[in-house]
Amino acid sequence: MRPPAQCPPGCARPHAWFTLRGARTSTHRLIRPGRFLLLAGEHGTAWQAAADRHAMAEIDAFTVGRDMACDRDWLALCDVGSTGAILVRPDGHVALRAVDDTDADARLEAAVRAASGARL
């Protein structure tokens, strides 16, 4: 039997330390007021592209392993694959945990709508 998934929707964002643009920062500091945070695996470029195209909400998107380095095994921490991602709501809770990038655009839009109460 597989253990329960890490970072399910509704849980608090996972904590990890990153190096971004030469500076050390954490998941807590990456969340900006009123903005979603998308953290994709090293090969999760479909998530980053979906966030760039997404006109419904402000999303800060990063690819862990490409845009920034993590002090921990990010994929294991979030239980996602290298093409997976997590979307963190502005309140710091996980809105979406995706193990891969299947239907990234539709899944991202649905998660943002659900997290925002479809008021966007």
CNS distance restraints for C-alpha pairs under 8 A (distance, minus, plus):
assign (resid   5 and name CA) (resid  78 and name CA) 7.71 0.50 0.50
assign (resid   5 and name CA) (resid  79 and name CA) 6.09 0.50 0.50
assign (resid   6 and name CA) (resid  77 and name CA) 6.60 0.50 0.50
assign (resid   6 and name CA) (resid  78 and name CA) 5.10 0.50 0.50
assign (resid   6 and name CA) (resid  79 and name CA) 5.43 0.50 0.50
assign (resid   7 and name CA) (resid  11 and name CA) 6.13 0.50 0.50
assign (resid   7 and name CA) (resid  12 and name CA) 7.56 0.50 0.50
assign (resid   7 and name CA) (resid  13 and name CA) 7.00 0.50 0.50
assign (resid   7 and name CA) (resid  14 and name CA) 6.67 0.50 0.50
assign (resid   7 and name CA) (resid  77 and name CA) 7.92 0.50 0.50
assign (resid   7 and name CA) (resid  78 and name CA) 5.41 0.50 0.50
assign (resid   7 and name CA) (resid  79 and name CA) 7.41 0.50 0.50
assign (resid   7 and name CA) (resid  86 and name CA) 7.91 0.50 0.50
assign (resid   7 and name CA) (resid  94 and name CA) 6.74 0.50 0.50
assign (resid   7 and name CA) (resid  97 and name CA) 6.66 0.50 0.50
assign (resid   8 and name CA) (resid  94 and name CA) 6.76 0.50 0.50
assign (resid   8 and name CA) (resid  96 and name CA) 7.34 0.50 0.50
assign (resid   8 and name CA) (resid  97 and name CA) 6.12 0.50 0.50
assign (resid   9 and name CA) (resid  93 and name CA) 7.36 0.50 0.50
assign (resid   9 and name CA) (resid  94 and name CA) 4.75 0.50 0.50
assign (resid   9 and name CA) (resid  95 and name CA) 4.94 0.50 0.50
assign (resid   9 and name CA) (resid  96 and name CA) 5.41 0.50 0.50
assign (resid   9 and name CA) (resid  97 and name CA) 6.41 0.50 0.50
assign (resid  10 and name CA) (resid  93 and name CA) 5.59 0.50 0.50
assign (resid  10 and name CA) (resid  94 and name CA) 5.25 0.50 0.50
assign (resid  10 and name CA) (resid  95 and name CA) 6.27 0.50 0.50
assign (resid  11 and name CA) (resid  93 and name CA) 5.48 0.50 0.50
assign (resid  11 and name CA) (resid  94 and name CA) 5.65 0.50 0.50
assign (resid  12 and name CA) (resid  92 and name CA) 6.05 0.50 0.50
assign (resid  12 and name CA) (resid  93 and name CA) 4.37 0.50 0.50
assign (resid  12 and name CA) (resid  94 and name CA) 6.14 0.50 0.50
assign (resid  13 and name CA) (resid  27 and name CA) 7.44 0.50 0.50
assign (resid  13 and name CA) (resid  28 and name CA) 7.96 0.50 0.50
assign (resid  13 and name CA) (resid  88 and name CA) 6.54 0.50 0.50
assign (resid  13 and name CA) (resid  92 and name CA) 5.63 0.50 0.50
assign (resid  13 and name CA) (resid  93 and name CA) 5.17 0.50 0.50
assign (resid  13 and name CA) (resid  94 and name CA) 5.64 0.50 0.50
assign (resid  14 and name CA) (resid  27 and name CA) 7.17 0.50 0.50
assign (resid  14 and name CA) (resid  77 and name CA) 7.45 0.50 0.50
assign (resid  14 and name CA) (resid  78 and name CA) 7.30 0.50 0.50
assign (resid  15 and name CA) (resid  26 and name CA) 6.86 0.50 0.50
assign (resid  15 and name CA) (resid  27 and name CA) 5.63 0.50 0.50
assign (resid  15 and name CA) (resid  28 and name CA) 7.05 0.50 0.50
assign (resid  16 and name CA) (resid  26 and name CA) 5.65 0.50 0.50
assign (resid  16 and name CA) (resid  27 and name CA) 5.87 0.50 0.50
assign (resid  16 and name CA) (resid  70 and name CA) 6.99 0.50 0.50
assign (resid  16 and name CA) (resid  71 and name CA) 6.89 0.50 0.50
assign (resid  16 and name CA) (resid  72 and name CA) 6.69 0.50 0.50
assign (resid  16 and name CA) (resid  74 and name CA) 7.86 0.50 0.50
assign (resid  17 and name CA) (resid  24 and name CA) 6.86 0.50 0.50
assign (resid  17 and name CA) (resid  25 and name CA) 5.75 0.50 0.50
assign (resid  17 and name CA) (resid  26 and name CA) 4.42 0.50 0.50
assign (resid  17 and name CA) (resid  27 and name CA) 6.79 0.50 0.50
assign (resid  17 and name CA) (resid  70 and name CA) 5.90 0.50 0.50
assign (resid  17 and name CA) (resid  71 and name CA) 5.59 0.50 0.50
assign (resid  17 and name CA) (resid  72 and name CA) 7.48 0.50 0.50
assign (resid  18 and name CA) (resid  24 and name CA) 5.64 0.50 0.50
assign (resid  18 and name CA) (resid  25 and name CA) 5.28 0.50 0.50
assign (resid  18 and name CA) (resid  26 and name CA) 5.74 0.50 0.50
assign (resid  18 and name CA) (resid  27 and name CA) 7.72 0.50 0.50
assign (resid  18 and name CA) (resid  68 and name CA) 6.38 0.50 0.50
assign (resid  18 and name CA) (resid  69 and name CA) 5.42 0.50 0.50
assign (resid  18 and name CA) (resid  70 and name CA) 4.38 0.50 0.50
assign (resid  18 and name CA) (resid  71 and name CA) 6.06 0.50 0.50
assign (resid  19 and name CA) (resid  23 and name CA) 5.35 0.50 0.50
assign (resid  19 and name CA) (resid  24 and name CA) 4.51 0.50 0.50
assign (resid  19 and name CA) (resid  25 and name CA) 6.20 0.50 0.50
assign (resid  19 and name CA) (resid  68 and name CA) 5.52 0.50 0.50
assign (resid  19 and name CA) (resid  69 and name CA) 5.19 0.50 0.50
assign (resid  19 and name CA) (resid  70 and name CA) 6.49 0.50 0.50
assign (resid  20 and name CA) (resid  24 and name CA) 6.36 0.50 0.50
assign (resid  20 and name CA) (resid  25 and name CA) 6.95 0.50 0.50
assign (resid  20 and name CA) (resid  67 and name CA) 6.95 0.50 0.50
assign (resid  20 and name CA) (resid  68 and name CA) 4.79 0.50 0.50
assign (resid  20 and name CA) (resid  69 and name CA) 6.92 0.50 0.50
assign (resid  21 and name CA) (resid  68 and name CA) 7.31 0.50 0.50
assign (resid  25 and name CA) (resid  29 and name CA) 6.30 0.50 0.50
assign (resid  25 and name CA) (resid  30 and name CA) 7.29 0.50 0.50
assign (resid  26 and name CA) (resid  30 and name CA) 6.40 0.50 0.50
assign (resid  27 and name CA) (resid  31 and name CA) 6.82 0.50 0.50
assign (resid  28 and name CA) (resid  92 and name CA) 7.70 0.50 0.50
assign (resid  30 and name CA) (resid  37 and name CA) 7.29 0.50 0.50
assign (resid  31 and name CA) (resid  35 and name CA) 6.93 0.50 0.50
assign (resid  31 and name CA) (resid  36 and name CA) 7.03 0.50 0.50
assign (resid  31 and name CA) (resid  37 and name CA) 6.03 0.50 0.50
assign (resid  31 and name CA) (resid  90 and name CA) 6.56 0.50 0.50
assign (resid  31 and name CA) (resid  92 and name CA) 7.06 0.50 0.50
assign (resid  32 and name CA) (resid  36 and name CA) 7.64 0.50 0.50
assign (resid  32 and name CA) (resid  90 and name CA) 6.91 0.50 0.50
assign (resid  33 and name CA) (resid  90 and name CA) 6.07 0.50 0.50
assign (resid  34 and name CA) (resid  58 and name CA) 7.56 0.50 0.50
assign (resid  34 and name CA) (resid  90 and name CA) 5.31 0.50 0.50
assign (resid  35 and name CA) (resid  57 and name CA) 7.33 0.50 0.50
assign (resid  35 and name CA) (resid  58 and name CA) 5.12 0.50 0.50
assign (resid  35 and name CA) (resid  59 and name CA) 5.61 0.50 0.50
assign (resid  35 and name CA) (resid  60 and name CA) 6.92 0.50 0.50
assign (resid  35 and name CA) (resid  89 and name CA) 7.22 0.50 0.50
assign (resid  35 and name CA) (resid  90 and name CA) 5.17 0.50 0.50
assign (resid  36 and name CA) (resid  57 and name CA) 7.51 0.50 0.50
assign (resid  36 and name CA) (resid  58 and name CA) 6.22 0.50 0.50
assign (resid  36 and name CA) (resid  59 and name CA) 4.61 0.50 0.50
assign (resid  36 and name CA) (resid  60 and name CA) 6.16 0.50 0.50
assign (resid  36 and name CA) (resid  87 and name CA) 6.84 0.50 0.50
assign (resid  36 and name CA) (resid  88 and name CA) 5.64 0.50 0.50
assign (resid  36 and name CA) (resid  89 and name CA) 4.91 0.50 0.50
assign (resid  36 and name CA) (resid  90 and name CA) 5.14 0.50 0.50
assign (resid  37 and name CA) (resid  59 and name CA) 5.65 0.50 0.50
assign (resid  37 and name CA) (resid  60 and name CA) 4.92 0.50 0.50
assign (resid  37 and name CA) (resid  61 and name CA) 5.96 0.50 0.50
assign (resid  37 and name CA) (resid  87 and name CA) 5.68 0.50 0.50
assign (resid  37 and name CA) (resid  88 and name CA) 4.97 0.50 0.50
assign (resid  37 and name CA) (resid  89 and name CA) 6.68 0.50 0.50
assign (resid  37 and name CA) (resid  90 and name CA) 7.42 0.50 0.50
assign (resid  38 and name CA) (resid  47 and name CA) 7.92 0.50 0.50
assign (resid  38 and name CA) (resid  48 and name CA) 7.76 0.50 0.50
assign (resid  38 and name CA) (resid  51 and name CA) 7.79 0.50 0.50
assign (resid  38 and name CA) (resid  59 and name CA) 6.71 0.50 0.50
assign (resid  38 and name CA) (resid  60 and name CA) 6.07 0.50 0.50
assign (resid  38 and name CA) (resid  61 and name CA) 4.53 0.50 0.50
assign (resid  38 and name CA) (resid  62 and name CA) 6.23 0.50 0.50
assign (resid  38 and name CA) (resid  85 and name CA) 6.86 0.50 0.50
assign (resid  38 and name CA) (resid  86 and name CA) 5.83 0.50 0.50
assign (resid  38 and name CA) (resid  87 and name CA) 4.47 0.50 0.50
assign (resid  38 and name CA) (resid  88 and name CA) 6.29 0.50 0.50
assign (resid  39 and name CA) (resid  61 and name CA) 6.04 0.50 0.50
assign (resid  39 and name CA) (resid  62 and name CA) 5.14 0.50 0.50
assign (resid  39 and name CA) (resid  63 and name CA) 5.87 0.50 0.50
assign (resid  39 and name CA) (resid  64 and name CA) 6.53 0.50 0.50
assign (resid  39 and name CA) (resid  85 and name CA) 5.48 0.50 0.50
assign (resid  39 and name CA) (resid  86 and name CA) 5.47 0.50 0.50
assign (resid  39 and name CA) (resid  87 and name CA) 6.53 0.50 0.50
assign (resid  40 and name CA) (resid  44 and name CA) 5.10 0.50 0.50
assign (resid  40 and name CA) (resid  45 and name CA) 7.46 0.50 0.50
assign (resid  40 and name CA) (resid  47 and name CA) 6.56 0.50 0.50
assign (resid  40 and name CA) (resid  48 and name CA) 7.32 0.50 0.50
assign (resid  40 and name CA) (resid  61 and name CA) 7.65 0.50 0.50
assign (resid  40 and name CA) (resid  62 and name CA) 6.26 0.50 0.50
assign (resid  40 and name CA) (resid  63 and name CA) 4.72 0.50 0.50
assign (resid  40 and name CA) (resid  64 and name CA) 5.96 0.50 0.50
assign (resid  40 and name CA) (resid  82 and name CA) 7.68 0.50 0.50
assign (resid  40 and name CA) (resid  83 and name CA) 6.88 0.50 0.50
assign (resid  40 and name CA) (resid  84 and name CA) 5.77 0.50 0.50
assign (resid  40 and name CA) (resid  85 and name CA) 3.97 0.50 0.50
assign (resid  40 and name CA) (resid  86 and name CA) 6.47 0.50 0.50
assign (resid  41 and name CA) (resid  63 and name CA) 5.68 0.50 0.50
assign (resid  41 and name CA) (resid  64 and name CA) 5.32 0.50 0.50
assign (resid  41 and name CA) (resid  65 and name CA) 6.98 0.50 0.50
assign (resid  41 and name CA) (resid  74 and name CA) 7.74 0.50 0.50
assign (resid  41 and name CA) (resid  75 and name CA) 6.73 0.50 0.50
assign (resid  41 and name CA) (resid  80 and name CA) 7.60 0.50 0.50
assign (resid  41 and name CA) (resid  81 and name CA) 6.73 0.50 0.50
assign (resid  41 and name CA) (resid  82 and name CA) 4.40 0.50 0.50
assign (resid  41 and name CA) (resid  83 and name CA) 5.30 0.50 0.50
assign (resid  41 and name CA) (resid  84 and name CA) 5.52 0.50 0.50
assign (resid  41 and name CA) (resid  85 and name CA) 5.96 0.50 0.50
assign (resid  42 and name CA) (resid  63 and name CA) 5.61 0.50 0.50
assign (resid  42 and name CA) (resid  64 and name CA) 5.37 0.50 0.50
assign (resid  42 and name CA) (resid  65 and name CA) 4.88 0.50 0.50
assign (resid  42 and name CA) (resid  66 and name CA) 5.87 0.50 0.50
assign (resid  42 and name CA) (resid  82 and name CA) 5.39 0.50 0.50
assign (resid  42 and name CA) (resid  83 and name CA) 6.75 0.50 0.50
assign (resid  43 and name CA) (resid  63 and name CA) 7.65 0.50 0.50
assign (resid  43 and name CA) (resid  82 and name CA) 5.23 0.50 0.50
assign (resid  43 and name CA) (resid  83 and name CA) 4.76 0.50 0.50
assign (resid  43 and name CA) (resid  84 and name CA) 7.96 0.50 0.50
assign (resid  44 and name CA) (resid  48 and name CA) 6.90 0.50 0.50
assign (resid  44 and name CA) (resid  63 and name CA) 6.60 0.50 0.50
assign (resid  44 and name CA) (resid  82 and name CA) 6.32 0.50 0.50
assign (resid  44 and name CA) (resid  83 and name CA) 3.94 0.50 0.50
assign (resid  44 and name CA) (resid  84 and name CA) 5.83 0.50 0.50
assign (resid  44 and name CA) (resid  85 and name CA) 6.92 0.50 0.50
assign (resid  44 and name CA) (resid 100 and name CA) 7.74 0.50 0.50
assign (resid  44 and name CA) (resid 101 and name CA) 6.56 0.50 0.50
assign (resid  45 and name CA) (resid  49 and name CA) 6.14 0.50 0.50
assign (resid  45 and name CA) (resid  63 and name CA) 7.11 0.50 0.50
assign (resid  45 and name CA) (resid  83 and name CA) 7.42 0.50 0.50
assign (resid  46 and name CA) (resid  50 and name CA) 6.07 0.50 0.50
assign (resid  46 and name CA) (resid  83 and name CA) 7.87 0.50 0.50
assign (resid  46 and name CA) (resid 101 and name CA) 6.31 0.50 0.50
assign (resid  46 and name CA) (resid 104 and name CA) 6.41 0.50 0.50
assign (resid  47 and name CA) (resid  51 and name CA) 6.15 0.50 0.50
assign (resid  47 and name CA) (resid  84 and name CA) 7.93 0.50 0.50
assign (resid  47 and name CA) (resid  85 and name CA) 7.11 0.50 0.50
assign (resid  47 and name CA) (resid 101 and name CA) 6.62 0.50 0.50
assign (resid  47 and name CA) (resid 104 and name CA) 5.70 0.50 0.50
assign (resid  47 and name CA) (resid 105 and name CA) 7.34 0.50 0.50
assign (resid  47 and name CA) (resid 108 and name CA) 7.91 0.50 0.50
assign (resid  48 and name CA) (resid  52 and name CA) 6.22 0.50 0.50
assign (resid  48 and name CA) (resid  61 and name CA) 5.79 0.50 0.50
assign (resid  48 and name CA) (resid  62 and name CA) 6.91 0.50 0.50
assign (resid  48 and name CA) (resid  63 and name CA) 7.23 0.50 0.50
assign (resid  49 and name CA) (resid  53 and name CA) 6.28 0.50 0.50
assign (resid  50 and name CA) (resid  54 and name CA) 5.97 0.50 0.50
assign (resid  50 and name CA) (resid 104 and name CA) 6.42 0.50 0.50
assign (resid  50 and name CA) (resid 105 and name CA) 5.01 0.50 0.50
assign (resid  50 and name CA) (resid 108 and name CA) 7.25 0.50 0.50
assign (resid  51 and name CA) (resid  59 and name CA) 6.23 0.50 0.50
assign (resid  51 and name CA) (resid  60 and name CA) 7.85 0.50 0.50
assign (resid  51 and name CA) (resid  61 and name CA) 6.60 0.50 0.50
assign (resid  51 and name CA) (resid 105 and name CA) 7.82 0.50 0.50
assign (resid  51 and name CA) (resid 108 and name CA) 7.56 0.50 0.50
assign (resid  52 and name CA) (resid  59 and name CA) 7.90 0.50 0.50
assign (resid  54 and name CA) (resid 105 and name CA) 7.88 0.50 0.50
assign (resid  54 and name CA) (resid 109 and name CA) 7.26 0.50 0.50
assign (resid  56 and name CA) (resid 109 and name CA) 7.77 0.50 0.50
assign (resid  56 and name CA) (resid 112 and name CA) 7.77 0.50 0.50
assign (resid  56 and name CA) (resid 120 and name CA) 6.08 0.50 0.50
assign (resid  57 and name CA) (resid 112 and name CA) 7.29 0.50 0.50
assign (resid  57 and name CA) (resid 120 and name CA) 7.33 0.50 0.50
assign (resid  62 and name CA) (resid  67 and name CA) 5.92 0.50 0.50
assign (resid  62 and name CA) (resid  68 and name CA) 7.41 0.50 0.50
assign (resid  63 and name CA) (resid  67 and name CA) 5.25 0.50 0.50
assign (resid  63 and name CA) (resid  68 and name CA) 6.88 0.50 0.50
assign (resid  64 and name CA) (resid  68 and name CA) 5.31 0.50 0.50
assign (resid  64 and name CA) (resid  69 and name CA) 6.03 0.50 0.50
assign (resid  64 and name CA) (resid  70 and name CA) 6.84 0.50 0.50
assign (resid  64 and name CA) (resid  74 and name CA) 7.49 0.50 0.50
assign (resid  65 and name CA) (resid  69 and name CA) 5.10 0.50 0.50
assign (resid  65 and name CA) (resid  70 and name CA) 7.12 0.50 0.50
assign (resid  70 and name CA) (resid  74 and name CA) 6.60 0.50 0.50
assign (resid  72 and name CA) (resid  77 and name CA) 7.60 0.50 0.50
assign (resid  73 and name CA) (resid  77 and name CA) 6.15 0.50 0.50
assign (resid  74 and name CA) (resid  78 and name CA) 6.24 0.50 0.50
assign (resid  75 and name CA) (resid  79 and name CA) 5.51 0.50 0.50
assign (resid  75 and name CA) (resid  80 and name CA) 5.13 0.50 0.50
assign (resid  75 and name CA) (resid  81 and name CA) 6.03 0.50 0.50
assign (resid  75 and name CA) (resid  82 and name CA) 6.76 0.50 0.50
assign (resid  76 and name CA) (resid  80 and name CA) 6.77 0.50 0.50
assign (resid  78 and name CA) (resid  86 and name CA) 7.60 0.50 0.50
assign (resid  78 and name CA) (resid  97 and name CA) 7.80 0.50 0.50
assign (resid  79 and name CA) (resid  99 and name CA) 7.07 0.50 0.50
assign (resid  80 and name CA) (resid  84 and name CA) 5.14 0.50 0.50
assign (resid  80 and name CA) (resid  85 and name CA) 6.62 0.50 0.50
assign (resid  80 and name CA) (resid  97 and name CA) 7.52 0.50 0.50
assign (resid  80 and name CA) (resid  98 and name CA) 6.47 0.50 0.50
assign (resid  80 and name CA) (resid  99 and name CA) 4.14 0.50 0.50
assign (resid  80 and name CA) (resid 100 and name CA) 6.88 0.50 0.50
assign (resid  81 and name CA) (resid  85 and name CA) 7.98 0.50 0.50
assign (resid  81 and name CA) (resid  99 and name CA) 5.18 0.50 0.50
assign (resid  81 and name CA) (resid 100 and name CA) 5.82 0.50 0.50
assign (resid  82 and name CA) (resid 100 and name CA) 7.27 0.50 0.50
assign (resid  83 and name CA) (resid  99 and name CA) 7.09 0.50 0.50
assign (resid  83 and name CA) (resid 100 and name CA) 4.74 0.50 0.50
assign (resid  83 and name CA) (resid 101 and name CA) 5.39 0.50 0.50
assign (resid  84 and name CA) (resid  97 and name CA) 7.70 0.50 0.50
assign (resid  84 and name CA) (resid  98 and name CA) 5.14 0.50 0.50
assign (resid  84 and name CA) (resid  99 and name CA) 4.36 0.50 0.50
assign (resid  84 and name CA) (resid 100 and name CA) 3.83 0.50 0.50
assign (resid  84 and name CA) (resid 101 and name CA) 5.50 0.50 0.50
assign (resid  85 and name CA) (resid  96 and name CA) 7.85 0.50 0.50
assign (resid  85 and name CA) (resid  97 and name CA) 6.03 0.50 0.50
assign (resid  85 and name CA) (resid  98 and name CA) 5.27 0.50 0.50
assign (resid  85 and name CA) (resid  99 and name CA) 6.65 0.50 0.50
assign (resid  85 and name CA) (resid 100 and name CA) 7.11 0.50 0.50
assign (resid  85 and name CA) (resid 101 and name CA) 7.67 0.50 0.50
assign (resid  86 and name CA) (resid  94 and name CA) 6.88 0.50 0.50
assign (resid  86 and name CA) (resid  95 and name CA) 7.49 0.50 0.50
assign (resid  86 and name CA) (resid  96 and name CA) 5.40 0.50 0.50
assign (resid  86 and name CA) (resid  97 and name CA) 4.47 0.50 0.50
assign (resid  86 and name CA) (resid  98 and name CA) 6.21 0.50 0.50
assign (resid  87 and name CA) (resid  94 and name CA) 5.87 0.50 0.50
assign (resid  87 and name CA) (resid  95 and name CA) 5.42 0.50 0.50
assign (resid  87 and name CA) (resid  96 and name CA) 4.97 0.50 0.50
assign (resid  87 and name CA) (resid  97 and name CA) 6.62 0.50 0.50
assign (resid  87 and name CA) (resid 108 and name CA) 7.96 0.50 0.50
assign (resid  88 and name CA) (resid  92 and name CA) 5.86 0.50 0.50
assign (resid  88 and name CA) (resid  93 and name CA) 5.49 0.50 0.50
assign (resid  88 and name CA) (resid  94 and name CA) 4.37 0.50 0.50
assign (resid  88 and name CA) (resid  95 and name CA) 5.45 0.50 0.50
assign (resid  88 and name CA) (resid  96 and name CA) 7.15 0.50 0.50
assign (resid  89 and name CA) (resid  93 and name CA) 5.40 0.50 0.50
assign (resid  89 and name CA) (resid  94 and name CA) 6.03 0.50 0.50
assign (resid  89 and name CA) (resid  95 and name CA) 5.80 0.50 0.50
assign (resid  89 and name CA) (resid 115 and name CA) 6.94 0.50 0.50
assign (resid  95 and name CA) (resid 111 and name CA) 6.02 0.50 0.50
assign (resid  95 and name CA) (resid 112 and name CA) 7.43 0.50 0.50
assign (resid  95 and name CA) (resid 115 and name CA) 6.27 0.50 0.50
assign (resid  96 and name CA) (resid 108 and name CA) 7.72 0.50 0.50
assign (resid  96 and name CA) (resid 111 and name CA) 6.04 0.50 0.50
assign (resid 103 and name CA) (resid 107 and name CA) 6.02 0.50 0.50
assign (resid 104 and name CA) (resid 108 and name CA) 5.88 0.50 0.50
assign (resid 105 and name CA) (resid 109 and name CA) 6.21 0.50 0.50
assign (resid 106 and name CA) (resid 110 and name CA) 6.11 0.50 0.50
assign (resid 107 and name CA) (resid 111 and name CA) 6.11 0.50 0.50
assign (resid 108 and name CA) (resid 112 and name CA) 6.17 0.50 0.50
assign (resid 109 and name CA) (resid 113 and name CA) 6.08 0.50 0.50
assign (resid 110 and name CA) (resid 114 and name CA) 6.07 0.50 0.50
assign (resid 111 and name CA) (resid 115 and name CA) 6.00 0.50 0.50
assign (resid 112 and name CA) (resid 116 and name CA) 5.93 0.50 0.50
assign (resid 112 and name CA) (resid 118 and name CA) 7.94 0.50 0.50
assign (resid 113 and name CA) (resid 117 and name CA) 5.93 0.50 0.50
assign (resid 113 and name CA) (resid 118 and name CA) 4.53 0.50 0.50
assign (resid 113 and name CA) (resid 119 and name CA) 7.46 0.50 0.50
assign (resid 113 and name CA) (resid 120 and name CA) 7.22 0.50 0.50
assign (resid 114 and name CA) (resid 118 and name CA) 6.03 0.50 0.50
assign (resid 116 and name CA) (resid 120 and name CA) 6.79 0.50 0.50
